[in-house]
Amino acid sequence: MIKTERMSVGEAIVRFLDNQYVEFDGKEEKFVEGVFTIFGHGCVLGVGEALSMGKHSLKVYQGKNEQGMAQAATAYAKQNNRRKIMPCVSSIGPGSANMITAAGTATANNIPLLLLCGDTFATRQPDPVLQQIEHTYNPMITTNDAYKAVTRYFDRINRPEQVMSALINAMRVLLDPAHTGAVALALPQDVQGECYDYPVDFFKKRVNRITRPVPVEEELNDLAESIKASKKPLLIVGGGVKYSEAGESVAAFCEKHNIPFCETQAGKTAIKSSHALNAGGLGVTGNSSANTLAKACDLIIAVGTRFTDFTTASKSLYADKKVVTLNMSPFHAGKLDAIKAVGDAKAGIEALDKKLDGYVTAYKGEIEKAKKAWAKEMDRLTHISVGKDYKPEIDEHMPDVVQNFIKEHGGAMAQTTAIGIIRELIPSDAIVIGSSGSLPGDLQRMWTSDCKDSYNMEYGYSCMGYEIAGSLGCKIAFPEREVYAMVGDGSYLMMHTEMVTALQEGLKINVMLFDNASFGCINNLQMGQGIDSLCTELRYRNGNAPIRKGKFMNIDYAMSAKGYGFTTYTAHNEEELRAAIEDSLKQENSVLIDIKVLPKSMTHGYDGWWNVGVTQNPRTKAQKDALEAKQKMLEKARRY
């Protein structure tokens, strides 16, 4: 006879999650060590009761915004190379809806995220309950149905016994290296408190093994044949290299065969930045070194990348090159009409190496030349002195903007110079995190680190608000290391609530706030396509005119953070920034440095074209030029 134990659905969920473990390369780790929550009706008396009163070892963190806590959980899982998760528990209605954006972030980036979403009554007896959205044509639809577009797995638990198959399926998806992402379980608030006689065996310790599938022989032979036929291949290090912990194997492969490699945002710091064959970031946010080699190569070897438009420069950068791929996902492996091998990055690259029969590329100085040219540009970028050699790169009116900005902010520095100073002064093993605006481009090009997994960039969804919340997740993952959120003022205004959680938990995070009084990246896009600046700069309205002519707002972000309890600094120039960083390293408290940086002082594209929508009915010569430029690039770009 099956031994059972009677308990509520809420307690069953908590008990099950508390007994999940992961084994990878023989190392066993607990998969779930903590939970984020903001209690409200629809969860506080169900799963919340079990977390409060039941027996478990999970550490419970109080979020301040549901999206923020779920973004923190996403960064936490990413920083742990997808082998740990932080489930998030919400109330119904807006509490649940707030996490939908974070679900999109996790799914776009293939990061495991478990969301336990409060829902309306399964019985429908008290309908409409507070925060319920009613639909006259389908009473089964609730707020949580919106998750179906942004999750890898969605289920609604309408009976207590359904929770068992739902949780097992959730683990299947969360631990799938090829297609992991967000999982949302909708939990009607009445069902959470209902009881069932659950099999005791369901709550046993479960060790979920993550394996390393090796590509089949035929696919490996196809890749080897293509590589041996090439003279100057280029390897792309994608996120799959990082999550597989294949960096050393890929580096050894490239060294043996003299193959230069470049990095996607997700693959950065899988291999040391200082490696002689590392050409750095590739594509729209890539540097001149990697993009030069990509244009000149005769074969792309893509390991663990999903080929976003930024990695391929909207399919224009290596449009005429043959492509071979190694990827855990058949879906991603087959993109760009590639010759594919499906399997683990580490196991696959080691198996492929054995088939290359002493193959060595024909490179003779091209790699060194490209890297030397980029090193020269890096030196320029990190030594731009405002007022002496600063030259804005977009719009003939920028000199006036520069003067007005400096006057209204009491001084400012170039963004690239600030990044150089930060990299120089912070610890070598510090974790840097970012997501949106111009900073991801600057960081993919300029940020260097020889410390593995020290770069946590969310650029699959480019979600504003991820940066600060994510820094909290990274700090929970690695409390012994300094963590730096690289965030623009626009993103800071959108979400910084988890700063309070960091203070509450006594976890030091460092917020490096780049204030250029604008959505600078989008202002570049706007003006670069011949459109007048409108609603992308943080200006006061000038009478009845559109918001584009008034003075720049000068917000004291340091003062706002100080009100929370942060140790704060404001830096208008290089000397003030150096002093602030040096002093902040002595602090045990969380830190915010308000860095005043000039608009348009970020890096440019280095021949990385981005296909964006432009009007086909141009009003000005600039718009006409933008349309013609796009049409020319489309003629060169790969179509499939």
N, C-alpha and C positions, 0 to 999 in steps of 0.2 A: 504494500500500500504506500502511496506517495505521501511523504511527510509534508505537512503544510503549516503555515503560520498566518494568522489573520492580521491584516494591517491595512491602512489606508493607501490609496493610490500615491499620495504625496510621499509617504514613508517608503513605499516600494521603489519609487524613483530615486530617492536619496540613498537607500541601502544598495541598490544596484550600482549606481555611479561610484559609490565609495569603494567598490570591490573590483574596479576595472584597472588592469595593468597592461603594459606594453612591453614586448620583448623585441629588441632590435640588435642584431649582431651579438647575441648572447647576453646582452645587458637588459635587465628587467627594471622597469620604472613604473611608478604609480601614474596612471593616465589622468586621473581627476584628483587634485589636491585641494581645490577651493571652488567657491561659487560666488558670482556677483549677483546682487539683487537690489531692486528698489521695490519694497513691499507696497501693495495697494489692494483694494478689493479684487478678488479674482486670483490671488496667490498667497496672501498673508495667512489665510486660515487653512490653506491646503498644503502645498509644498513648503510654505513658510512655517507652518506648525511643525512639520517634520524636521526642518532645519533647526528650529528653536528647541524642540522638546525631544526629538528622537536621538538614538545613539548612532553617532557617526564621527568620522575624523576630519570632515571637510571644514576648511576655514572659510568663513562667510565674510565677504566684503560688501560694504554699503556703497553702491554707486550714487551718483548725483544727477545723472541724466542717462536714460536707458540706452540711447545711442552711444554715449560716452563709455559706459561700462562694457558694452558689447565690442566697441572698437578696442578697448584695453584688452579684452579677452582674445581678440583676433591677433593683436600684436604679441600677446603672451604665447599663443600657440605658434606663431611664426618664429619667435625668438627661440622656442624650444624645438625647432625643426619639425613641428607638427606631431610631436610625441607626447604632448601634454595639452589639455584643454581646460578652460574655465567656463563651465556652463553659466548661462545668464537667465535669471528668473524675473518675469515681469507681471504686472497686473494686466487687466483687459484694456481694450480701447486704445487711448493714446499711449499708454505705457508700452503696450505691445507694438503699436505702430512705430514708435520711436526707434525700435531695433531693426526695422526693415532696411534702413540705409546701411547699417553695419552688416546685415546679412548679405547685401550686395557686395560690400567690400570683401568679405571672406570668400564668397563664391567666385568672384572675379579673379581673386588671387590664389584660388585653390588652397585655402587655409581652413582647417576644421573649426567650426563654431557651433555649439549646441545651445539653442534657444528654447526655453520652456515658457511658453506664452499663455498667460491667463486668457480664458475665453468665456463666452456667455453660458447660461445654463443649458445643459443637455436636455433637461426635462421641459424647457421652455415655459415652465409654469409662471415665473414672475416677469416674463417678457413684457415690455422692453426694460431690461435692467439698466442701471446707470452706465453710461458710456457705450451702450449698444447701438449699432447702426442697423436700422431695419430696412429690409428689401421686400417690396410687395410681391415680387415675382419668385423669390427663393429664400425662405426663412433659414436655410442652412448656411447661407453666406454670412461671414462675420469679418471683422477687420483682418483677422489672421489669414484669410484667403489671399491677401495681397502677397504673402510670403511665397506663393507658388512660383512667382516669376524670378525669385532671387535666391532660391535654395536648391540644394541637390536632393533633399528628401523632406517631405512634408506629410504630417499625419495629424489627425484629430482623434483624441481618445474619448470616445463617447460611452465606453463601458470599462470597468476596472480591469477586466482580464485582457483588454486590448493593449495595455501598457507593456506587456511582456514582449510581444512581437515587435512593437514600435521601438522599444529600447534596443533590441537586438539588431534591428535594421538600422537604427541610428548609429550604432557602433560600426556596422559594416561600412557605412558611407564615410563616417568621420575618419576611419583608419584606411581608406582606399587611397593609395599614393597617386593613382591616376586621375581620380575624379572626386576628390574630397572638396568640401565647401561647407556652407551653412546647412544645418539641420534644424527645422522648426517643428516642435511638437505642441500643438494647440491643446490646452488643458481646460475644459469647462470647469468653472469654479465649484460646481456641485460634485462633479465626478472626482475631483482631487481629494475630497473628504470621504468618499465612499470606500467601503472595505471589501476585501476579497480574501479567500483562503489561498494564498500564493504558495507554490512549491518552494520549500526551503532551499532546494538545490539551485533555484534561480538566482539566489543571492551569494552563491559561492564565489570565491576568488576566481576571476577570469583573466587569463594571460593571453592577450591578443598579439599574435606574432606578425611582425612586419617583415616580409621576406624580400629577397633580391632576385626576381625572375631574370633569367638570362635570355636574350633574344635567340630565336631559332637559328639554326646553322645557315639556312638559305638566305635569311635576311642579313646576317653578318657577312656572308660571302659577297652579297650585292654591295654593301658599304665598302668592304675592303677593295673590291674591284674598282669602284669609283675613285677611291682615295689614291690607289696606286697609279691610276691613269692621270691624276692631276699633278701639276708642278708646284702650284702656289695656293694651297688651301688655307682657309681661315676657319678656326673653330669658335663657336659661340657658346659661352658658359651661361646656361640659364638657371632658373630656380631649382630645377630638378637635380642639378649638381650639388647645390647647397643642402637640399632636404635629404638626399641620398648620402651626404657626407662623402662625396666622391672627389673632392678638390684635389687631394694628394694624387689620386690615381689619374685624373685628367691632366694635372701638371706633369706627371712623369711621362704620360703618353705624348704630350706636346714636346717635351724635352727630347725624348728619344727620337722623334721624327721631325724635329725642328719646325713645328707648326705654331704660328702665332695664334693667340686667342684673345677674344674680347668678351665683355660682360654685358648682360642685361641688368636692369635694376634689381631683379630678384636674385641674380647670380653673383652680385658683387660681394666680395670678401669670402667667397668660397675658396679662392686662391689668393695668395699675397699680392697686394698691389705692386710691390717692388720686383716681382718676378720678371726676368728679362724678356719673356715672351708675352707678357700681359700688356695689351695695347689699350686697355681701359674700356670705357663705356662706348656702346655702339648705337647708331641710329639718330633719330631726331634729337635726343638728348645726349648724343655721343660726342666724343672729341675728334679732333682732326686725325689723330693717330689711327684709331680703329676704323674710322670712315674712309680714310685713304687706303688702307689695306683691303677693306671690303670692296671698294670700287675696282681694285687691281687684281683681286684674287681670281682663281678659276674654279673654285669649289667652296661651298659653305658646308661645314660640318656642325650641325646644330644639336647640342646635347641639353635636353631638359628645358626647352623653351617653347612657348606657345605662339611665338611670332606675332606679337601685337604690332600695330601700325608704327609705334615708336621704335621697335626693334628692326623693322624692315624699312623704315623711312617711307611708310605708306606704299610698300612694295616697289620702291624705286631704286634703292641703294645697290642691291645686287640682283636686279631684275633679270639680267642675262646670264646669271650663273647657275650651274647645276647645284642642287641642294640634296644633302643626305641628312637624315635625322636619327637620333637615338632618344626615345622617350617612353615613359611608362604608359602614356595614353595613346592608343591608336588614333584617336581623333586629332590630337595635336601633332603626332608624328607624320600624319598624311598631308599636312598643309603645304602649300607652295608646290604641289605636285612632286613632293620629295620622294626619294628612294629611302624607305624607312626600315628601322629595326625597332621593335617594341620590347622594352625591358628596362631594368634598373640601370641608372647611369654608371654606377661604379662597376657592377658586374659586367655590364655591356661594354664599357670602354676597355676593361681588362681582357675580355674575350676578343674584342676587335683587334687589340694590339698584337695578339698572337698570330693574326692572319696577314699582317703587313710585311712579313718577310724582309726585314731590313730596310724598308722604305724610308727615304729621307727627302724632304722637299728641296726645291731649287732656289730657295731664298738665299741671297748673297748681299746682305747689308740693307735691304729694304725695310726690315723690321726696325733696326737701329735708327735708320734715317727718319722714319715716321715718328718714333718715340722721341727722338731728339728735337724734332720740330714742335711736338706738343709740349715738351719740357720748357722750351723757349716761350711758348704762349702762356704756359702756367706761370712762369716767372712774371710776365707782363700783367696777367690778371690779378695776381696777388700783391702787386706793388703799384696799383693805380692810386695816385695821390690827388684827391679832389682839389680843384683850384689851380692845379699845375698842368697835368697832362690828361685830364678827363675829357673825353669827347663822346657825347651821346651818339648812339648809332641809329636812332629812329626819329624822324620828324624834325623839320627845320625850325620848329618853334621851341625845341627842347632847351636851348641855352637859357631862355627866359624862365622855363619851368625849373631848371636847376637852380638858378639864382633865387627864385621865389621860394623854393623848397628849403634851401639853406637858410634863407632869411627867416622864414616862418618856424623852422625847427631849431634854430640856434646852432646849425652845423649839421653835417652828415658825411658819411664815407661811402665808398663804392662797395657794393654787396660782395663782389668777388674778393676784394681785399679783406673784408671782415671774415669771410670763410677761411682764407689763408691763415689769418691770425688765430682763429679758433682751432684749426687743425694743428697748428704749431704748438699751442699751449695746453690743450686738454690731454688727459692720459691716453697712451697709445692703445689701451684696451677698451676705451670708452665706446659705448653703443650710441650711434647716431640714428635718429629716426625722423622720417619726414613723409610727405604725401602729395602736397598740392602746390600750385603756383609755379614760380620760376625756380624755387629752390631745388626741386628734384633734378632739373636739368643741370644746374650748377654743381650739385653734389655728385651726380653720376659722372660728370666730366672731371671734377676737381678733387673729390674726396679720395684720399688714399689711406689704407690701413693694412697692416700685415697681421692683424688679429682676426682670427676666424669668426664669422658670424657677428661682426660688429656694425653691420649696416642693415637697418630694418626700414626699407623704403616700401611703402604701399603705393604702387603705381599701376595696378591693374584697374582700380576704380578711381584713383586719384581723388580720394574723398577728403574734402576739407573738414577738419575737426578730428581727424585720425591722430594727428601729430602728438598733442599733449596727452590725450587719453592713451595712445599707444606707448608713450614714455612710461606711464604708470604700469602698463602690462609688462614692458621690458624690465622694469625695476623689480617687479614681483618675481619675474623669471630669474634675474641675476642681481640680487640685492647687494652683492659685493662690488659691483662695477658702477662707474658713473654713467648716467644716461642723459643724452642731450636731445631735446625736441627742437628741431629746426623748423620754425613756423613763421609764416608771414602774418602781418596784422589783420588781413582779411580773414584768414582761417582762425586766428585767435578770437576774433569777435564772434565767429560762428560757433565755436565750442571750446571752452577751457575749464569746464566744471570739475573735471576729475583732478584738477590741481588741489581742490579741497580734500578729496579722498587721499591723495598722497600725503597731505599734512596730517590727516586723521590717522593714517597708518604709520606715520613716522618714516616714510620712504622718501629719500631725497631724489628729486628730479631737477634737471636743469633746463629751463625754457629759454631758448635763444630766439628772441622775438625780433624779426627783421621788419621794421616799420618804414615802408615807403609810401604810406598814406594812399594806397591803391590796391586794386587787384592787378598787380603789375603785369603778370603773365598774360592775362586776358586783354589788358590795355594794349600790350604789344601786338597781340593777335588782331585786335580791332583796328588799330592804326596802321599796322603792317599790311592790311588788306584795303587800305584807302578809306576807312570809315572814320568819321569824326569821333573823338573821344567823348563818351557819354556813359555815366554810371559805372565807370571802372576806376575812377579816382575818388578818393575820400576828400571832397571839397564842400565848402559851404555853398548853398544856393545864392546866386547873385541876382537879387530881385526876382523877376519872373522868368529869368533865363534858365535853360536846362542846367543840370548840375555838371558843369564843366568849366566854368569861367571864374568861380569864386576862389577864395583863398583855401589852401590846404588846411585840413583840420590837424591840429597838433595835440594828440591825446597822450596823456601821461600814463602809459601802460604800467610803468614801474609802480606808480602810486596805487593803481587798481590791485595789483598783485600783493603789494604790501598790506593792503586792507585784509586780504585773506590770511596773511601770516608768512608770506614768502620773504626771503632776504632779496632785496632788489637793487639794481644798478641801472643807470642810463648812460649810454655811450654815444657821443656825437662824432668821435674821431678815433684814430688808431690808438693813441695813447690812453684814452679813457677805456677803450675796449680791453686792452692788455691788462690794465690795472684791475678792471672788473673781474676778468677771468681768473687772474692770479689770486685775488681775494676770495672769489667764490669757491676755489678749491680747498680753502681752509674751513669752509662752512659745513656743518652737519645738516643744516636746515635746507629745504628746497629753495631754489634760486631762480629768479627771472632777470635777464639782462635785456633791457629795451635798447635795441641797436637802431639808430636812425641811419637808414641807407637811402641813397639817391634813387629815384625812379630811373629805369633804363640802364642801371649799372650792373646788370647780370650778364652772363655769357651769351653768345649768339649761337647759331645753328650748326656751323661747320659742315655745310652741305647736306644736312639731314632734313629732307623735305617732308612736310606734314600736309597731307591732303585734308583740307577743310572746306566746308561749304561756303561758297562766295556767290554773290548775286550775279545772275546772268543778264541783269539789266543795269549796267554800271551808270552811275550819275556823274562820275568824275574821271579824269585821266588816270588817277591813282587806282581807282577801282577797275578800270578797263585794263590797266597793266597787270593787276593782280589776277584777273580772269584769264588773260592771255598766258601769264606765267604758269597758271594751273594747267591749262590745256596742253602746253608744251611738256610739262612733267608727266601728265597722264599718258602721253604718247610713248614715254620711255618706261612707264611702270608695268610691272607684271600684272596680268589680268586675273590670274587664278592661282 
